């Protein structure tokens, strides 16, 4: 692979994705063949917010490849609690390791980490922004179920505003031909503009609807998500949205016999327990695939050479990104880095308009 870091699925070419996918399927078929791939390598996991599947699948992936794991799952048990900056934490930890995996509630934290890391960085989720390794998991699972990732009708339901898994998945799927998207949410939780603009720019067909019942019969894939309590400012705001969408056995009767239900997990109350036994629900198999695709990714990226001292970046002169959840508004030393997308200036950290 040519890429050094995975901050966004779109960092890689479709040829690199195909290579990675094929490796993941090889590992799934014959995992014993890869048990020494990362022997002598160390992966650091910096998890600034809770995780079960992502953290454990990364740890398990590295151990199954023969490597070791260091890191923390509670920033309060690290020097972060003493006020250490992200930059300093990254510089120190990547001095001890061969690959860095970071999850952070602040958007753009993974991109910022890559500026100062001596080793490859993998984004394990940055706030409500992106979650590229979940996207790798989703694409691998869709390929396994449907034999393709194009020409599909995909419904995304729930918290589309804060759902980093949805953002990553849609931005990936627009790169494949003839996919159609159905966006199911309340007006308050509709997809953010920077993702909608990607759908429009790539000429993809999409519709926004308010109920599952009006569209479930048309779907090849239903991607359910929970309403994310931790992304709301107040319990009252969360309460207004919680429980709006619920997948039940009655609604599943309206779906195609071969529709597949995916979910990045954890699920709370958006899927009835009885639906778990429906053969069309594939989220537990999806979670297992996450380990295999992460094994493939670690195997490829951990072979990269270490870099020396990070470049000296010019400091930003005052705030430049209007997104209060952007890392540039929390770590004040970060340089002002922007890009032009469709003639608009956007923040390199969080993708929002400047």
VEXDREN-2710 file (C-alpha; in Angstrom, 1 decimal):
% VEXDREN-2710
k/r/px/py/pz
1/UNK/0.0/0.0/0.0
2/UNK/1.2/3.5/-0.8
3/UNK/-0.7/5.2/2.0
4/UNK/1.1/5.7/5.3
5/UNK/-1.9/6.6/7.5
6/UNK/-5.6/5.8/7.4
7/UNK/-7.5/8.9/8.5
8/UNK/-10.2/8.6/5.9
9/UNK/-11.2/5.7/3.7
10/UNK/-10.7/8.2/0.8
11/UNK/-7.0/8.3/1.6
12/UNK/-6.6/5.1/-0.3
13/UNK/-7.2/4.2/-4.0
14/UNK/-9.8/1.7/-5.0
15/UNK/-6.9/-0.6/-6.1
16/UNK/-5.4/-0.4/-2.6
17/UNK/-8.9/-1.2/-1.1
18/UNK/-9.2/-4.2/-3.4
19/UNK/-5.8/-5.4/-2.3
20/UNK/-6.6/-4.9/1.3
21/UNK/-10.0/-6.6/1.0
22/UNK/-8.5/-9.7/-0.7
23/UNK/-5.9/-9.9/2.0
24/UNK/-8.6/-9.8/4.7
25/UNK/-10.5/-12.6/3.0
26/UNK/-7.2/-14.7/2.9
27/UNK/-6.7/-14.1/6.6
28/UNK/-10.2/-15.1/7.4
29/UNK/-9.8/-18.3/5.4
30/UNK/-6.4/-19.2/6.9
31/UNK/-5.5/-17.1/9.9
32/UNK/-2.7/-19.4/11.0
33/UNK/-0.7/-18.4/8.0
34/UNK/-0.3/-14.8/9.4
35/UNK/0.4/-15.5/13.0
36/UNK/4.0/-14.2/12.8
37/UNK/3.4/-11.3/10.4
38/UNK/3.9/-8.6/13.1
39/UNK/6.2/-10.5/15.5
40/UNK/8.4/-8.0/17.2
41/UNK/6.1/-5.1/16.4
42/UNK/4.2/-3.0/19.0
43/UNK/0.9/-1.2/18.4
44/UNK/-0.1/1.7/20.7
45/UNK/-3.9/2.3/21.2
46/UNK/-4.9/5.7/22.5
47/UNK/-8.6/5.6/23.3
48/UNK/-9.9/8.9/24.7
49/UNK/-13.5/7.6/24.8
50/UNK/-15.2/4.3/25.5
51/UNK/-15.0/1.4/23.1
52/UNK/-15.6/-2.3/23.1
53/UNK/-15.5/-3.7/19.5
54/UNK/-13.1/-1.3/18.0
55/UNK/-10.5/-1.4/20.7
56/UNK/-10.8/-5.2/21.3
57/UNK/-10.7/-6.0/17.6
58/UNK/-7.6/-3.9/17.1
59/UNK/-5.9/-5.5/20.1
60/UNK/-7.0/-9.0/19.0
61/UNK/-5.9/-8.3/15.5
62/UNK/-2.4/-7.3/16.5
63/UNK/-2.0/-10.3/18.9
64/UNK/-3.2/-12.7/16.2
65/UNK/-0.5/-11.3/14.0
66/UNK/2.1/-12.0/16.6
67/UNK/2.6/-8.4/17.8
68/UNK/2.1/-6.7/21.2
69/UNK/-0.1/-3.9/22.4
70/UNK/0.4/-0.9/24.7
71/UNK/-1.8/2.1/25.4
72/UNK/-4.7/3.4/27.5
73/UNK/-8.4/3.2/27.4
74/UNK/-9.0/5.9/30.0
75/UNK/-7.3/9.2/29.5
76/UNK/-7.8/9.9/33.2
77/UNK/-5.3/7.2/33.9
78/UNK/-2.6/8.9/31.7
79/UNK/-0.7/12.1/31.6
80/UNK/-3.6/13.6/29.5
81/UNK/-5.3/14.1/32.9
82/UNK/-2.4/16.4/33.8
83/UNK/-2.9/18.6/30.8
84/UNK/-0.5/17.0/28.3
85/UNK/-1.3/18.0/24.7
86/UNK/-2.2/15.6/22.0
87/UNK/1.0/16.5/20.2
88/UNK/3.2/15.6/23.1
89/UNK/1.3/12.4/23.9
90/UNK/1.6/11.3/20.2
91/UNK/5.3/12.1/20.1
92/UNK/6.1/10.2/23.2
93/UNK/3.9/7.1/22.5
94/UNK/5.1/6.8/18.9
95/UNK/8.6/6.7/20.2
96/UNK/7.7/3.4/21.8
97/UNK/5.6/1.8/19.1
98/UNK/5.4/0.8/15.4
99/UNK/1.8/1.8/14.7
100/UNK/-0.6/4.1/16.5
101/UNK/-4.4/3.7/16.7
102/UNK/-6.3/6.6/18.1
103/UNK/-10.0/7.3/19.1
104/UNK/-10.9/10.7/20.3
105/UNK/-14.2/12.6/20.9
106/UNK/-12.8/15.7/19.2
107/UNK/-13.2/15.9/15.4
108/UNK/-9.9/15.9/13.5
109/UNK/-7.8/14.5/16.3
110/UNK/-6.5/11.6/14.1
111/UNK/-5.5/14.0/11.3
112/UNK/-3.7/16.2/13.9
113/UNK/-2.0/13.1/15.4
114/UNK/-0.6/12.2/12.0
115/UNK/1.2/15.5/11.7
116/UNK/3.4/14.6/14.7
117/UNK/3.6/10.9/14.7
118/UNK/6.8/8.9/13.9
119/UNK/4.8/5.9/12.8
120/UNK/1.6/5.2/10.8
121/UNK/-1.6/6.5/12.4
122/UNK/-5.0/4.8/12.1
123/UNK/-8.2/6.7/12.9
124/UNK/-10.4/4.6/15.2
125/UNK/-13.1/7.3/15.3
126/UNK/-12.9/11.1/15.8
127/UNK/-16.0/12.5/17.4
128/UNK/-18.9/12.7/15.0
129/UNK/-16.6/13.0/12.0
130/UNK/-15.2/9.7/10.5
131/UNK/-14.6/6.1/11.4
132/UNK/-12.7/4.6/8.4
133/UNK/-11.9/1.1/9.9
134/UNK/-15.6/0.6/10.5
135/UNK/-16.1/1.5/6.8
136/UNK/-13.5/-1.2/5.9
137/UNK/-15.5/-3.6/8.0
138/UNK/-18.8/-2.6/6.4
139/UNK/-17.5/-2.8/2.8
140/UNK/-15.9/-6.2/3.5
141/UNK/-19.3/-7.5/4.9
142/UNK/-21.3/-6.0/2.0
143/UNK/-18.9/-7.7/-0.5
144/UNK/-19.3/-11.0/1.3
145/UNK/-23.1/-10.8/1.4
146/UNK/-23.8/-9.3/-2.0
147/UNK/-20.7/-10.1/-4.0
148/UNK/-20.3/-6.4/-4.9
149/UNK/-20.3/-2.9/-3.6
150/UNK/-22.1/-1.2/-6.6
151/UNK/-25.6/-1.1/-8.0
152/UNK/-27.1/-1.3/-4.5
153/UNK/-29.9/0.5/-2.7
154/UNK/-28.6/1.3/0.8
155/UNK/-30.7/2.8/3.6
156/UNK/-29.0/4.6/6.5
157/UNK/-31.3/5.1/9.5
158/UNK/-31.0/7.0/12.8
159/UNK/-28.5/9.7/13.9
160/UNK/-27.1/10.7/10.5
161/UNK/-25.9/14.0/11.9
162/UNK/-23.5/12.6/14.5
163/UNK/-23.0/9.1/13.0
164/UNK/-19.4/9.0/12.0
165/UNK/-19.8/5.5/10.7
166/UNK/-22.5/6.7/8.3
167/UNK/-20.4/9.6/7.2
168/UNK/-17.4/7.3/6.4
169/UNK/-19.5/4.7/4.7
170/UNK/-21.4/7.1/2.4
171/UNK/-18.2/8.9/1.5
172/UNK/-16.8/5.5/0.5
173/UNK/-19.8/4.1/-1.3
174/UNK/-20.1/7.1/-3.6
175/UNK/-16.9/5.9/-5.2
176/UNK/-18.6/2.8/-6.5
177/UNK/-21.0/2.9/-9.5
178/UNK/-24.7/3.1/-9.5
179/UNK/-25.4/3.0/-5.7
180/UNK/-28.6/4.6/-4.5
181/UNK/-29.0/6.0/-1.0
182/UNK/-32.0/6.4/1.2
183/UNK/-31.4/8.7/4.2
184/UNK/-33.8/8.0/7.1
185/UNK/-33.8/10.5/9.9
186/UNK/-35.6/13.3/11.7
187/UNK/-34.9/16.8/10.3
188/UNK/-32.8/17.6/13.4
189/UNK/-30.5/14.6/12.7
190/UNK/-30.2/14.8/8.9
191/UNK/-26.8/14.2/7.2
192/UNK/-24.4/17.1/7.6
193/UNK/-23.9/19.3/4.5
194/UNK/-20.3/18.2/3.9
195/UNK/-21.4/14.6/3.3
196/UNK/-24.5/15.6/1.3
197/UNK/-22.3/17.7/-0.9
198/UNK/-20.2/14.6/-1.7
199/UNK/-23.3/12.7/-2.7
200/UNK/-24.3/15.5/-5.0
201/UNK/-20.9/16.1/-6.4
202/UNK/-20.5/12.5/-7.4
203/UNK/-23.9/12.4/-9.1
204/UNK/-25.4/9.8/-6.8
205/UNK/-29.1/9.3/-6.4
206/UNK/-30.4/9.8/-2.9
207/UNK/-33.6/10.6/-1.1
208/UNK/-34.3/11.8/2.4
209/UNK/-37.3/10.2/4.2
210/UNK/-38.7/10.2/7.7
211/UNK/-39.9/6.7/8.3
212/UNK/-38.6/3.1/7.8
213/UNK/-42.0/1.8/6.6
214/UNK/-42.0/4.0/3.4
215/UNK/-38.7/2.6/2.1
216/UNK/-37.6/-0.7/3.7
217/UNK/-39.1/-2.7/0.9
218/UNK/-36.7/-1.2/-1.6
219/UNK/-33.5/-1.7/0.3
220/UNK/-30.7/-4.2/-0.4
221/UNK/-28.9/-3.0/2.8
222/UNK/-30.3/-1.4/5.9
223/UNK/-27.7/0.3/8.0
224/UNK/-29.2/1.0/11.4
225/UNK/-27.5/3.4/13.9
226/UNK/-28.3/4.4/17.5
227/UNK/-29.2/7.9/18.6
228/UNK/-25.9/8.9/20.2
229/UNK/-26.5/10.2/23.7
230/UNK/-22.9/11.4/24.1
231/UNK/-23.1/13.8/21.1
232/UNK/-26.0/15.8/22.5
233/UNK/-25.5/19.0/24.6
234/UNK/-28.3/18.2/27.1
235/UNK/-30.3/15.2/28.2
236/UNK/-33.5/17.0/27.0
237/UNK/-32.2/17.3/23.4
238/UNK/-31.4/13.6/23.4
239/UNK/-34.8/12.7/24.8
240/UNK/-36.5/14.4/21.9
241/UNK/-34.8/12.1/19.4
242/UNK/-34.4/8.8/21.4
243/UNK/-36.7/6.0/20.4
244/UNK/-37.9/7.6/17.2
245/UNK/-36.6/4.7/15.0
246/UNK/-37.1/1.1/16.0
247/UNK/-36.7/-1.9/13.7
248/UNK/-39.3/-4.5/14.6
249/UNK/-40.3/-7.9/13.3
250/UNK/-43.4/-6.3/11.7
251/UNK/-41.3/-3.9/9.8
252/UNK/-39.0/-6.7/8.7
253/UNK/-42.0/-8.3/7.0
254/UNK/-42.0/-5.4/4.6
255/UNK/-38.4/-6.0/3.5
256/UNK/-36.9/-8.1/0.7
257/UNK/-36.1/-11.8/1.6
258/UNK/-32.4/-11.0/0.9
259/UNK/-32.1/-7.6/2.5
260/UNK/-29.2/-7.4/5.0
261/UNK/-29.4/-5.5/8.2
262/UNK/-26.0/-4.0/9.3
263/UNK/-25.2/-2.0/12.5
264/UNK/-21.9/-0.6/13.7
265/UNK/-22.9/-1.4/17.3
266/UNK/-23.5/-0.9/20.1
267/UNK/-27.2/-1.1/19.7
268/UNK/-29.5/0.2/22.4
269/UNK/-33.2/0.2/21.7
270/UNK/-33.4/0.8/17.9
271/UNK/-33.6/-2.9/17.1
272/UNK/-36.0/-5.3/18.9
273/UNK/-34.4/-8.3/20.4
274/UNK/-36.6/-10.7/18.4
275/UNK/-35.1/-9.2/15.2
276/UNK/-31.6/-10.5/16.2
277/UNK/-32.8/-14.0/15.3
278/UNK/-33.9/-13.0/11.8
279/UNK/-31.3/-14.5/9.3
280/UNK/-31.1/-11.2/7.5
281/UNK/-29.5/-9.5/10.5
282/UNK/-25.7/-9.6/10.0
283/UNK/-24.3/-7.2/12.6
284/UNK/-22.6/-9.9/14.7
285/UNK/-20.9/-11.3/11.6
286/UNK/-20.0/-7.8/10.6
287/UNK/-18.3/-7.2/14.0
288/UNK/-16.2/-10.4/13.5
289/UNK/-15.1/-9.2/10.0
290/UNK/-13.8/-6.1/11.7
291/UNK/-11.0/-8.1/13.3
292/UNK/-10.0/-9.6/9.9
293/UNK/-9.9/-6.3/8.0
294/UNK/-8.0/-4.7/10.8
295/UNK/-5.5/-7.6/10.7
296/UNK/-5.0/-6.9/7.0
297/UNK/-4.6/-3.1/7.6
298/UNK/-2.1/-3.5/10.5
299/UNK/-0.1/-6.0/8.5
300/UNK/0.2/-3.5/5.6
301/UNK/0.8/-0.3/7.6
302/UNK/3.2/-1.7/10.3
303/UNK/5.8/-2.4/7.6
304/UNK/6.3/1.4/7.1
305/UNK/9.6/2.9/8.1
306/UNK/9.8/5.3/11.1
307/UNK/10.2/9.0/10.4
308/UNK/12.4/11.4/12.2
309/UNK/11.4/14.6/14.0
310/UNK/8.1/16.1/12.8
311/UNK/8.3/19.2/10.6
312/UNK/7.8/22.6/12.3
313/UNK/4.4/23.9/11.4
314/UNK/3.5/27.6/11.5
315/UNK/1.1/28.4/14.3
316/UNK/-2.4/29.5/13.5
317/UNK/-3.1/33.1/14.1
318/UNK/-6.4/32.9/16.1
319/UNK/-9.3/30.4/15.4
320/UNK/-10.1/29.6/11.8
321/UNK/-12.6/26.8/11.9
322/UNK/-16.1/27.6/13.1
323/UNK/-16.8/24.0/14.2
324/UNK/-16.6/24.1/18.1
325/UNK/-15.9/20.3/18.0
326/UNK/-12.9/20.7/15.7
327/UNK/-9.5/19.7/17.2
328/UNK/-8.1/23.1/16.0
329/UNK/-10.3/24.8/18.6
330/UNK/-9.0/22.6/21.4
331/UNK/-5.3/22.3/20.7
332/UNK/-4.3/25.9/20.0
333/UNK/-0.8/25.2/18.6
334/UNK/-2.1/23.4/15.5
335/UNK/-1.4/25.0/12.2
336/UNK/-4.1/26.4/10.0
337/UNK/-4.6/23.8/7.3
338/UNK/-7.3/24.1/4.7
339/UNK/-8.2/22.5/1.4
340/UNK/-10.5/23.5/-1.5
341/UNK/-13.5/21.2/-2.2
342/UNK/-15.9/22.2/-4.9
343/UNK/-14.6/25.8/-4.8
344/UNK/-15.1/26.0/-1.1
345/UNK/-12.4/26.3/1.6
346/UNK/-12.7/23.5/4.1
347/UNK/-10.9/22.6/7.3
348/UNK/-8.4/19.8/6.8
349/UNK/-9.1/18.5/10.3
350/UNK/-12.9/18.2/10.3
351/UNK/-14.0/18.9/6.7
352/UNK/-16.3/21.8/7.7
353/UNK/-16.6/25.0/5.7
354/UNK/-14.2/27.8/6.8
END
